[in-house]
Amino acid sequence: GPLDFFAGSGQLGLKMSGIDPRFTLGDLAMQRDEVLRRLVASGMYDANRRRPLAAAPLRVGVVTSVDSAAWADFSHEIERSGLGFQLRVIDVRVQGEWAVGMITTALRSLGRHDDLDALVLIRGGGARSELATFDAEEIAMAIATSPLPVLTGLGHEIDRSVADEVAHTALKTPTACATALVERVQAFSQRSELAWSAISRVAERALGSSEGRLHEVALGIRHRTLGAVEGGDERLRQRAQRLRTGADRLVERADARLDTATAAMRRAPGRLDPEVRHLDAVAARVRLLDPVTTMARGWSITRTADGRTVRDAADLAPGTEIVTTFARGSASSRVESVESVEPGPDPITAAGSARPEETDPA
């Protein structure tokens, strides 16, 4: 451009008519290299790569401009997968004066959510000077210190920013970033299916083996049970046989003793005479003690109406109903008067005879 000199004020001015981008881009490259050196020196360069990425990162926080083609490409790829992704997006500026602050704040805000599996920072293609936003040290530190792994998809395939350098995984484009997430979840699903199939096969083999062992045990139990029953039946038959044999011998011995006794009685019939005489005496005594025999001689038994035996006149009172039982029949009466006397010895008891009430047939 041409130079202008103002003599009165001593000022020199340059009216620019064009800029050689090799000088400005060189300055950006120097700044970028300086940021990377500081990140390496502080240990932050690979800090986010040490964060474990979930096997199935379905809950994803996204930092991007929602009006950009980057967001449209990313969300379309996620929806097309048919998987159950849950996206939480923060709309930011991706270039210009406010971009660095908004991106940094969004990354730190989403990093505080413990219900997310990963963060995604995406932007479509543009001029190298426009992508210089993602070389800012503030954004790099927000990524490096994030408690969640950060995936980036910034610019075109040939672009590589500081944010890509410190991210957990750097992808070429927003679409590639979405594809990487989808493929990881699909791979987890396939591994799960394979694991489940393997578990199913192992379970089927175990069940088959268990059924075989159970069948063998059942057969063994059946054989042992049949053997035990047969053995029990045999022992029972043997005991029954021994019982029949023993009973027959006992009966035979009893018959022999009976025959011997019968023969002895036939040889000496007089041996029963003492027993016969004893039985006759006992029978005669029983006849003498029979209340009927006693009452036939004129004795009677007197009871009250409720069946109590009257042993003493003092047990009665005028008006009491009594029942008198004779050898043949009975009579009911009512007491008119009672005369008590001093008790003396019972002549029947003194003579050794039984009281009528003690031999009451009832």
TASULQUI-V382939 format. One record per residue. N is the residue number from 1. OMEGA is omega in radians with two decimals (none if undefined). D_LAST is the distance of its C-alpha to the last C-alpha in whole Angstrom. Layout:
N:OMEGA:D_LAST
N:OMEGA:D_LAST
This chain:
1:-3.13:159
2:3.10:162
3:3.05:162
4:3.13:163
5:3.14:165
6:-3.03:165
7:-3.08:168
8:-3.10:168
9:-3.14:164
10:-3.12:165
11:3.11:162
12:-3.11:161
13:3.12:159
14:3.05:158
15:-3.06:157
16:3.06:155
17:3.12:155
18:3.14:153
19:3.04:150
20:-3.05:150
21:-3.14:146
22:-3.13:147
23:-3.12:147
24:3.13:144
25:3.08:142
26:3.11:143
27:3.10:142
28:3.14:139
29:3.11:138
30:3.11:139
31:-3.14:137
32:-3.13:134
33:3.14:135
34:3.10:135
35:-3.14:131
36:3.13:130
37:3.13:131
38:3.13:130
39:3.11:126
40:-3.12:127
41:-3.11:127
42:-3.12:124
43:-3.11:122
44:-3.01:121
45:-3.10:123
46:-3.10:120
47:-3.09:117
48:3.12:116
49:3.10:116
50:3.09:113
51:3.14:111
52:3.08:108
53:-3.10:108
54:3.13:105
55:3.11:104
56:-3.08:103
57:-3.11:106
58:-3.13:104
59:-2.95:105
60:2.98:108
61:-3.04:111
62:3.05:114
63:-3.10:117
64:3.00:120
65:-3.04:122
66:3.10:120
67:-3.04:123
68:3.05:124
69:3.14:124
70:3.13:122
71:3.13:119
72:-3.14:119
73:-3.12:120
74:-3.09:117
75:3.11:114
76:3.13:115
77:3.12:115
78:-3.13:111
79:-3.10:110
80:-3.11:111
81:-3.11:109
82:3.13:106
83:-3.05:104
84:3.11:102
85:3.03:105
86:-3.07:105
87:3.03:108
88:-2.99:109
89:3.01:113
90:-3.11:115
91:-3.11:119
92:2.93:122
93:-3.12:125
94:3.02:126
95:3.13:130
96:-2.99:132
97:-3.03:132
98:-2.99:128
99:-3.06:127
100:-3.13:127
101:-3.11:125
102:-3.14:122
103:3.13:122
104:-3.14:121
105:-3.13:119
106:3.13:117
107:-3.13:116
108:3.14:115
109:-3.14:113
110:3.14:111
111:3.13:111
112:-3.14:108
113:3.13:106
114:3.10:103
115:3.08:102
116:3.12:105
117:-3.08:105
118:3.06:109
119:3.13:112
120:3.07:115
121:-3.05:119
122:3.05:121
123:3.12:124
124:-3.10:127
125:3.14:130
126:3.12:133
127:-3.12:136
128:3.13:136
129:3.11:137
130:3.13:134
131:3.14:132
132:3.08:133
133:-3.03:130
134:2.97:128
135:-3.09:130
136:-3.13:129
137:-3.14:128
138:3.12:125
139:3.14:123
140:3.13:124
141:3.10:122
142:3.10:119
143:-3.07:118
144:-3.08:118
145:-3.11:116
146:3.09:114
147:3.12:110
148:3.07:110
149:-3.09:112
150:3.06:115
151:-3.13:116
152:3.01:120
153:-2.94:122
154:2.99:125
155:-3.11:128
156:-3.09:129
157:-3.07:129
158:-3.08:132
159:3.12:131
160:-3.08:129
161:3.07:129
162:3.10:128
163:3.08:124
164:-3.09:124
165:-3.05:125
166:-3.10:122
167:3.07:119
168:3.11:116
169:3.12:118
170:3.10:121
171:-3.03:121
172:-3.04:124
173:3.04:123
174:3.11:121
175:3.11:120
176:3.11:120
177:3.10:117
178:-3.14:115
179:3.14:115
180:3.11:114
181:-3.14:111
182:-3.12:110
183:3.13:110
184:3.13:109
185:3.12:106
186:3.11:106
187:3.09:106
188:3.13:103
189:3.12:101
190:3.10:102
191:3.12:101
192:3.11:98
193:3.12:97
194:3.12:98
195:3.13:96
196:3.10:93
197:3.13:94
198:3.10:94
199:3.14:91
200:3.13:89
201:3.12:91
202:3.14:89
203:3.12:86
204:3.11:86
205:3.14:87
206:3.11:84
207:3.11:82
208:3.12:83
209:3.14:83
210:3.11:79
211:3.09:78
212:3.13:79
213:3.12:78
214:3.12:74
215:3.11:75
216:3.12:75
217:3.13:72
218:3.10:70
219:3.11:71
220:3.12:71
221:-3.14:67
222:3.14:66
223:-3.13:68
224:3.13:66
225:3.11:63
226:3.11:63
227:3.14:64
228:3.13:61
229:3.12:59
230:3.09:60
231:3.11:60
232:3.11:56
233:3.14:56
234:3.11:58
235:3.12:56
236:3.10:52
237:3.13:54
238:3.13:55
239:3.10:51
240:3.12:49
241:3.11:52
242:3.14:51
243:3.12:47
244:3.14:48
245:3.14:50
246:3.13:48
247:3.10:45
248:3.13:46
249:3.11:48
250:3.14:44
251:3.12:43
252:3.12:46
253:3.12:45
254:3.10:42
255:-3.14:43
256:3.12:45
257:3.12:43
258:3.10:40
259:3.13:43
260:-3.14:45
261:-3.14:41
262:3.12:41
263:3.13:45
264:3.13:44
265:3.11:41
266:-3.13:43
267:-3.10:46
268:-3.11:44
269:-3.13:41
270:-3.14:40
271:3.13:39
272:-3.07:35
273:3.12:35
274:3.13:34
275:3.12:31
276:3.13:30
277:3.11:30
278:3.10:28
279:3.10:25
280:3.14:26
281:3.12:25
282:3.14:22
283:3.12:21
284:3.13:21
285:3.10:20
286:3.13:17
287:3.13:17
288:-3.09:18
289:3.14:15
290:-3.14:12
291:3.14:11
292:3.10:12
293:-3.14:15
294:-3.12:15
295:3.10:14
296:3.11:17
297:3.07:19
298:3.11:19
299:3.08:16
300:3.12:14
301:-3.12:11
302:3.13:13
303:3.01:12
304:-3.10:14
305:3.13:15
306:3.01:14
307:3.12:10
308:3.14:12
309:3.13:11
310:-3.13:15
311:-3.07:16
312:3.12:20
313:-3.14:22
314:3.12:24
315:-3.08:21
316:3.07:22
317:3.11:25
318:-3.13:26
319:-3.14:25
320:3.07:22
321:-3.13:19
322:3.10:16
323:-3.13:14
324:-3.13:14
325:3.13:11
326:3.09:13
327:3.12:13
328:3.07:14
329:-3.12:14
330:-3.13:14
331:3.10:16
332:-3.13:17
333:3.13:20
334:-3.11:22
335:3.09:24
336:-3.14:27
337:-3.11:28
338:3.09:27
339:-3.12:28
340:3.08:28
341:3.11:29
342:-3.13:30
343:3.08:27
344:3.14:28
345:3.12:26
346:-3.08:23
347:-3.11:24
348:3.13:21
349:3.12:21
350:3.14:25
351:3.11:24
352:-3.14:22
353:-3.14:19
354:3.02:16
355:-3.13:14
356:-3.09:11
357:-3.13:10
358:3.12:10
359:-3.14:9
360:-3.14:5
361:-3.14:4
362:none:0
